[in-house]
Amino acid sequence: MTPLADAIHDGGFRSPVYDAQSVFRRIMDAFAQPGTGVCLDGMAYGPGLPPAMAALLATLCDHETPVFFHADIQADAAAWLAFHTGAPPASTAAMASFACFPCGATFSFGDFAIGTADYPDRSSTVLLAVEAFDEGATLDLAGPGIETSRRVRIAGLPPGFVAAMAANRSLFPLGFDLILVCGSQAMALPRTTRIRKVA
């Protein structure tokens, strides 16, 4: 096999049932406590993907969950995910159950599916890579799963992030959910979370 073929066929879960259950529990904990990081190290490795993003996709995707990849990671990552989960590629972010972006990618937060009044769950979950946790902009979080407030620091967020997330929150129960990833770490910011930049 070529190195690329090896990368596509390798990198899946070593113990698919156990590993998927482990990742699923951790990301549910992350959604229950927005702004709290979880470690997904050593689970799955996809070409061009941070380990946490690969583990999340390997856990959450199947043949009924179209996935959009930013052009910088699209070809190899889509082939890897299709091989391991059967997930089909989505041609646009609006058609995707999951939309994946590397750090520094250019995109519009208005591109994602936000669900409908009858089916608010038919929305996108956005997986966005960032430069670092515990560095960069200081954000104050509030909302369900946060007793009073929680402060986090995140480096590498796209321009207009706080305003875009405020607009997304105003759509509730519609809107997209967000998972930030950095290396093997993941942090969930569901649509119900209020995000304010600390001066």
Salt bridges, closest charged atoms under 4 A:
GLU64 OE2 - HIS63 NE2 3.88
ASP72 OD2 - HIS70 ND1 3.74
ASP140 OD1 - ARG151 NE 3.67
ASP140 OD2 - ARG194 NH2 3.39
ASP140 OD2 - ARG196 NH2 4.00
ASP177 OD2 - ARG191 NH2 3.00
